[in-house]
Amino acid sequence: MKIDFINLQAQYQKYKIDIDKQIQEVLDSSAYIGGKVTKLEEKLNSFVGCKHSIACSSGTDALILSLMAVGLQPDDEVITTAFTFIATAEAIAFLKAKPVFVDIDGKTFNIDSSKIEEKITNKTKVILPVSLFGQISNMDEINNIAKKHQLIVIEDGAQSFGASYNNKISGNLCDIGTTSFFPAKPLGCYGDGGAIFTNDDKIAQKLRVLLNHGQTAKYIHSDIGINGRLDAIQAAVLIAKLDYYQDEIDKRDKIASRYTKELKTVKTPIVLNGLRSVWAQYSVLSDDRDKLMKRCQNKGVPTAVYYPIPLHLQKVFSYLGYKDGDLPKTEKISKEIFSLPISAFLKDDEQSYIIEVLNNG
Ligand SMILES: Cc1ncc(COP(=O)(O)O)c(C=O)c1O
């Protein structure tokens, strides 16, 4: 059996009529910039339940723009996790601020909120939790800490669009939420894309200026910004796919539940009470990872490691002075974790085969 890690082609074939129609409308209108982006933003508002959704060029730019919008300055500190994709800390460092890494919770792989307060200094400006693999961090506690110390909270929800936390949706849980529509993300477009969510009118207005070259009116510029716009063809793809997304989340959740029930040789992921993951990744732990991954490879089951080297040990962040042993849980989990195929299009017999390969070889 040959299994895809994510089957984007099956997804396209299923929604082809809607996606093609949406794209054709962009081509017929010649509105390649703007145009359907407004419609997408309206749909995102109602999906996320927030006041402002601002579509942008990628999940990375969503983070950079959010940090710019809250006025992050060089040497400010941003508390985050080292167990994430590089973009999280890269956005902070790109603006010449300092990422401050906190260890993770061994159950959820997300930032350990009980360890945040000890890292707060008079330079701390933002707490930036990542909703890793589709599960939101302990936002109640993070928001409480932020309130106490007058900090801003930005959720990196690149992997968690549609996830929920006590019935609130990722992106609508703190000052600003970001997401990514990279093709392999739970909701992906057909190139790069992202979005920023907020209920704050001033931040929203600032974000709109920043993502369009700091422009407040045609050729009138108040800020140094970037070209961070989403293009209309990507918006068209997302408009079509968004209608099917809740159903996809339900299907992903069903597959994850089956894996969790039936997998025997690995430690399966935990979703805390009141939370719903969108399963950007279904990640398991094993102290015999290499052997299990090799077995999967030999039997045609693709697997991947997110993330083999935590950010505090990456060469690019050596100037921050972290060393092996500083974040013990992050380091241990990065040596044991690997992810299995998951998507709404993973068939029942494929799921059975993956479970069989892992359980019995
Ligand atoms: C946690 C996290 N943050 C940020 C990003 C960046 O998103 P993008 O690839 O759309 O720039 C990603 C995606 O790759 C991610 O997984």
The ligand as a Gaussian input file, in Angstrom:
#p B3LYP/6-31G(d) Opt

LIG

0 1
 C        3.955000      27.155000      14.306000
 C        4.146000      27.848000      12.991000
 N        4.315000      29.176000      12.957000
 C        4.462000      29.838000      11.812000
 C        4.450000      29.194000      10.606000
 C        4.694000      29.969000       9.359000
 O        3.662000      29.890000       8.436000
 P        3.963000      30.104000       6.875000
 O        4.648000      28.878000       6.385000
 O        2.604000      30.283000       6.280000
 O        4.799000      31.327000       6.751000
 C        4.253000      27.803000      10.571000
 C        4.157000      27.066000       9.303000
 O        4.896000      26.544000       8.650000
 C        4.111000      27.109000      11.794000
 O        3.948000      25.787000      11.819000

